[in-house]
Amino acid sequence: MISLFKIFIAFFKMGIFTFGGGYAMLPILKSEAVEKYKWVSEEDLLNYYSIGQCTPGIIAVNAASFIGYKLRRVPGLFAATLGVIAPSVIIIMFVAVLLRQ
């Protein structure tokens, strides 16, 4: 069984290095989730992206949520989702603190 911490860290790294939105994250998701960790197949990833485009929200977060859910159900969903959005939240909070001074 894949640990929640490993899911969180993997998606945290993806969130750090993804600039340009959900479409820019597709190659990184493919590289990490499909090729490196072999968590999902390439076909599954494309299906998650297709569904993510149809549902409200950010495509990259939706795809991460689907992968996390596949791996560990609801706890995996939360680990993947928090992992992918945490870098953005941290950076925004850091910038807000700097601008406030």
Sequence and secondary structure as in RCSB ss.txt:
>XXXX:A:sequence
MISLFKIFIAFFKMGIFTFGGGYAMLPILKSEAVEKYKWVSEEDLLNYYSIGQCTPGIIAVNAASFIGYKLRRVP
GLFAATLGVIAPSVIIIMFVAVLLRQ
>XXXX:A:secstr
   HHHHHHHHHHHHHT  SSHHHHHHHHIIIIIIIS  S HHHHHHHHHHHHHSSS HHHHHHHHHHHHHHHHH
HHHHHHHHHHHHHHHHHHHHHHHHH 
